Amino acid sequence: MQAKDLRDKNNEELLVLLDERKKELINFRLKLVTGVVDNVRAGRLARKDIARIKTILKERELAEQGKGKRKK
């Protein structure tokens, strides 16, 4: 998923997507241990999606803090 697509979503949707990606990563790791993995890139893609989502959430949080400081 691209960052451009993620930025169009609101915070609630991003948090739901974050939970889904974390669950996918856990399932991938379990499959990796048992040796049933079809796509070995799935873990890397899930980790990158998690990082993108966290980055966007943090950017929004910092932007809100910046707006509050300017008004004072």
Biotite code that builds the C-alpha atoms (Angstrom):
import biotite.structure as struc

atoms = struc.array([
    struc.Atom([0.000, 0.000, 0.000], chain_id="A", res_id=1, res_name="MET", atom_name="CA", element="C"),
    struc.Atom([1.337, 3.416, -0.893], chain_id="A", res_id=2, res_name="GLN", atom_name="CA", element="C"),
    struc.Atom([1.604, 6.344, 1.507], chain_id="A", res_id=3, res_name="ALA", atom_name="CA", element="C"),
    struc.Atom([-0.606, 8.428, -0.786], chain_id="A", res_id=4, res_name="LYS", atom_name="CA", element="C"),
    struc.Atom([-3.462, 5.960, -0.309], chain_id="A", res_id=5, res_name="ASP", atom_name="CA", element="C"),
    struc.Atom([-2.922, 5.855, 3.434], chain_id="A", res_id=6, res_name="LEU", atom_name="CA", element="C"),
    struc.Atom([-2.997, 9.640, 3.774], chain_id="A", res_id=7, res_name="ARG", atom_name="CA", element="C"),
    struc.Atom([-6.532, 9.670, 2.341], chain_id="A", res_id=8, res_name="ASP", atom_name="CA", element="C"),
    struc.Atom([-7.782, 7.593, 5.291], chain_id="A", res_id=9, res_name="LYS", atom_name="CA", element="C"),
    struc.Atom([-8.742, 8.996, 8.682], chain_id="A", res_id=10, res_name="ASN", atom_name="CA", element="C"),
    struc.Atom([-7.030, 8.007, 11.930], chain_id="A", res_id=11, res_name="ASN", atom_name="CA", element="C"),
    struc.Atom([-9.623, 5.388, 12.875], chain_id="A", res_id=12, res_name="GLU", atom_name="CA", element="C"),
    struc.Atom([-9.262, 3.611, 9.543], chain_id="A", res_id=13, res_name="GLU", atom_name="CA", element="C"),
    struc.Atom([-5.479, 3.700, 9.889], chain_id="A", res_id=14, res_name="LEU", atom_name="CA", element="C"),
    struc.Atom([-5.630, 2.148, 13.347], chain_id="A", res_id=15, res_name="LEU", atom_name="CA", element="C"),
    struc.Atom([-7.857, -0.668, 12.067], chain_id="A", res_id=16, res_name="VAL", atom_name="CA", element="C"),
    struc.Atom([-5.499, -1.242, 9.155], chain_id="A", res_id=17, res_name="LEU", atom_name="CA", element="C"),
    struc.Atom([-2.541, -1.233, 11.552], chain_id="A", res_id=18, res_name="LEU", atom_name="CA", element="C"),
    struc.Atom([-4.149, -3.977, 13.640], chain_id="A", res_id=19, res_name="ASP", atom_name="CA", element="C"),
    struc.Atom([-4.844, -6.026, 10.509], chain_id="A", res_id=20, res_name="GLU", atom_name="CA", element="C"),
    struc.Atom([-1.240, -5.740, 9.322], chain_id="A", res_id=21, res_name="ARG", atom_name="CA", element="C"),
    struc.Atom([0.092, -6.726, 12.746], chain_id="A", res_id=22, res_name="LYS", atom_name="CA", element="C"),
    struc.Atom([-2.114, -9.829, 12.724], chain_id="A", res_id=23, res_name="LYS", atom_name="CA", element="C"),
    struc.Atom([-0.924, -10.677, 9.214], chain_id="A", res_id=24, res_name="GLU", atom_name="CA", element="C"),
    struc.Atom([2.678, -10.379, 10.358], chain_id="A", res_id=25, res_name="LEU", atom_name="CA", element="C"),
    struc.Atom([2.071, -12.685, 13.316], chain_id="A", res_id=26, res_name="ILE", atom_name="CA", element="C"),
    struc.Atom([0.395, -15.244, 11.052], chain_id="A", res_id=27, res_name="ASN", atom_name="CA", element="C"),
    struc.Atom([3.282, -14.980, 8.597], chain_id="A", res_id=28, res_name="PHE", atom_name="CA", element="C"),
    struc.Atom([5.817, -15.645, 11.325], chain_id="A", res_id=29, res_name="ARG", atom_name="CA", element="C"),
    struc.Atom([3.864, -18.700, 12.487], chain_id="A", res_id=30, res_name="LEU", atom_name="CA", element="C"),
    struc.Atom([3.726, -20.042, 8.944], chain_id="A", res_id=31, res_name="LYS", atom_name="CA", element="C"),
    struc.Atom([7.437, -19.350, 8.524], chain_id="A", res_id=32, res_name="LEU", atom_name="CA", element="C"),
    struc.Atom([8.256, -21.496, 11.549], chain_id="A", res_id=33, res_name="VAL", atom_name="CA", element="C"),
    struc.Atom([6.105, -24.366, 10.310], chain_id="A", res_id=34, res_name="THR", atom_name="CA", element="C"),
    struc.Atom([7.507, -24.066, 6.781], chain_id="A", res_id=35, res_name="GLY", atom_name="CA", element="C"),
    struc.Atom([4.202, -23.434, 5.001], chain_id="A", res_id=36, res_name="VAL", atom_name="CA", element="C"),
    struc.Atom([5.056, -19.977, 3.593], chain_id="A", res_id=37, res_name="VAL", atom_name="CA", element="C"),
    struc.Atom([4.147, -19.405, -0.047], chain_id="A", res_id=38, res_name="ASP", atom_name="CA", element="C"),
    struc.Atom([5.244, -15.792, -0.361], chain_id="A", res_id=39, res_name="ASN", atom_name="CA", element="C"),
    struc.Atom([8.382, -14.909, 1.583], chain_id="A", res_id=40, res_name="VAL", atom_name="CA", element="C"),
    struc.Atom([8.007, -11.195, 0.779], chain_id="A", res_id=41, res_name="ARG", atom_name="CA", element="C"),
    struc.Atom([4.723, -10.963, 2.686], chain_id="A", res_id=42, res_name="ALA", atom_name="CA", element="C"),
    struc.Atom([6.536, -10.353, 5.963], chain_id="A", res_id=43, res_name="GLY", atom_name="CA", element="C"),
    struc.Atom([8.619, -7.547, 4.546], chain_id="A", res_id=44, res_name="ARG", atom_name="CA", element="C"),
    struc.Atom([5.592, -5.897, 2.950], chain_id="A", res_id=45, res_name="LEU", atom_name="CA", element="C"),
    struc.Atom([3.617, -6.119, 6.191], chain_id="A", res_id=46, res_name="ALA", atom_name="CA", element="C"),
    struc.Atom([6.462, -4.535, 8.168], chain_id="A", res_id=47, res_name="ARG", atom_name="CA", element="C"),
    struc.Atom([6.778, -1.705, 5.652], chain_id="A", res_id=48, res_name="LYS", atom_name="CA", element="C"),
    struc.Atom([3.023, -1.059, 5.733], chain_id="A", res_id=49, res_name="ASP", atom_name="CA", element="C"),
    struc.Atom([3.126, -0.950, 9.539], chain_id="A", res_id=50, res_name="ILE", atom_name="CA", element="C"),
    struc.Atom([5.968, 1.570, 9.415], chain_id="A", res_id=51, res_name="ALA", atom_name="CA", element="C"),
    struc.Atom([4.136, 3.742, 6.876], chain_id="A", res_id=52, res_name="ARG", atom_name="CA", element="C"),
    struc.Atom([0.960, 3.779, 8.962], chain_id="A", res_id=53, res_name="ILE", atom_name="CA", element="C"),
    struc.Atom([2.835, 4.641, 12.156], chain_id="A", res_id=54, res_name="LYS", atom_name="CA", element="C"),
    struc.Atom([4.726, 7.420, 10.371], chain_id="A", res_id=55, res_name="THR", atom_name="CA", element="C"),
    struc.Atom([1.532, 9.014, 9.065], chain_id="A", res_id=56, res_name="ILE", atom_name="CA", element="C"),
    struc.Atom([-0.135, 8.814, 12.492], chain_id="A", res_id=57, res_name="LEU", atom_name="CA", element="C"),
    struc.Atom([2.912, 10.429, 14.106], chain_id="A", res_id=58, res_name="LYS", atom_name="CA", element="C"),
    struc.Atom([3.010, 13.199, 11.479], chain_id="A", res_id=59, res_name="GLU", atom_name="CA", element="C"),
    struc.Atom([-0.620, 13.997, 12.182], chain_id="A", res_id=60, res_name="ARG", atom_name="CA", element="C"),
    struc.Atom([-0.002, 14.014, 15.927], chain_id="A", res_id=61, res_name="GLU", atom_name="CA", element="C"),
    struc.Atom([2.924, 16.414, 15.560], chain_id="A", res_id=62, res_name="LEU", atom_name="CA", element="C"),
    struc.Atom([0.904, 18.657, 13.243], chain_id="A", res_id=63, res_name="ALA", atom_name="CA", element="C"),
    struc.Atom([-1.844, 18.902, 15.867], chain_id="A", res_id=64, res_name="GLU", atom_name="CA", element="C"),
    struc.Atom([0.699, 19.775, 18.558], chain_id="A", res_id=65, res_name="GLN", atom_name="CA", element="C"),
    struc.Atom([2.220, 22.408, 16.290], chain_id="A", res_id=66, res_name="GLY", atom_name="CA", element="C"),
    struc.Atom([-1.150, 24.036, 15.706], chain_id="A", res_id=67, res_name="LYS", atom_name="CA", element="C"),
    struc.Atom([-1.792, 24.239, 19.443], chain_id="A", res_id=68, res_name="GLY", atom_name="CA", element="C"),
    struc.Atom([1.539, 25.929, 20.133], chain_id="A", res_id=69, res_name="LYS", atom_name="CA", element="C"),
    struc.Atom([1.088, 28.566, 17.425], chain_id="A", res_id=70, res_name="ARG", atom_name="CA", element="C"),
    struc.Atom([-2.203, 29.818, 18.821], chain_id="A", res_id=71, res_name="LYS", atom_name="CA", element="C"),
    struc.Atom([-0.740, 30.658, 22.234], chain_id="A", res_id=72, res_name="LYS", atom_name="CA", element="C"),
])
